[in-house]
Amino acid sequence: MLFPDPLLRGTLIKRYKRFLADVTLDAGADPESFVTAHCPNPGSMMGLSAPGSEVWLSPARNPERKLRYTWELLRFDGRLVGINTAHPNKLVEEAVHNAAIPELGDYQSVRREVRYGKNSRIDLLLEGDGRPDCYVEVKNVHLKRDAAGGGGAAEFPDSVTKRGTKHLVELSDMVAAGYRAVMVYVVQREDCDYFTLADDIDPAYAAAFAAARTAGVEAICYTCKISVDGIHIAAPLPIFQ
C-alpha cells in the first residue's frame, strides 16, 4: 500500500478526545505550522502518543473536509510505527492478491465487508472452487511491551474491545457451520519478535481467543515493512499464548 500523496512531517503536541491530534508541522510543510489532524485510532495508543514525538500526516484530497490531515505514522525509538487502524484490511487484501500470505492462498475471490453473524460484517471473505469459504477478521496491532530480559512482544489489544470479543465468537460460529475462519493480526511496526495477547488489559478477549482456537478458528500474525512512502505486509511472527 503506497500513500497516494507525500506525507508531511511534524511534531506531536497532544492527542485528545481519541480522534484528534494537535501537530506542529515542519517549516515549509504548510503555510500554517499548527494543525489539528484526524487520529484514525480508537484505542489507547499506549506508549505512542507522547508529546514531542515525530509524526507523519497525510493530506486530505477532499478540500471540503473539516480536518485537512490524517495522522499516519509515528517514530518510536528510531523506527516508524503505523497508527492508522483503517489500513490493515487493505494491507491483507493486497497481500492476498500478491500471494504474500501463504495461509490465505489459492482462493479465486476476495470480498470485503460481507454481512455475517449477528449484525456484523467480515473484513474479508475468501471464496474458491471446491473448498469452504474462508472468513477473515483483521486486527491492527501497534502495542509493544518489552519482555523481561529483552525481546519485543507485539500485543493485542491495547484497550478493552468488546467488539473484538464478539468477532471471535462469531468466527467460532462460522467454523461450527462448516466454514474456515482466520484471525489475522497485522503488526504495523518492525521491532517485534513475536505476538501475544495482552490478557492483563482485556482478560475477556484473551479468554474468547482461547475458546475460539479450541473451536477451530485459526490465528496468524504478520509484521509490516513501513516507510514514509507506504506500508506492506512483510513476514510472519510466531504467536505465543
Helices and strands as residue ranges (DSSP letters): E 8-16, E 20-25, E 34-38, E 54-59, E 69-76, E 79-82, H 87-97, G 102-104, E 109-116, E 120-127, E 134-141, E 143-146, E 152-156, H 162-176, E 180-187, E 194-197, H 203-215, E 218-226, E 231-236
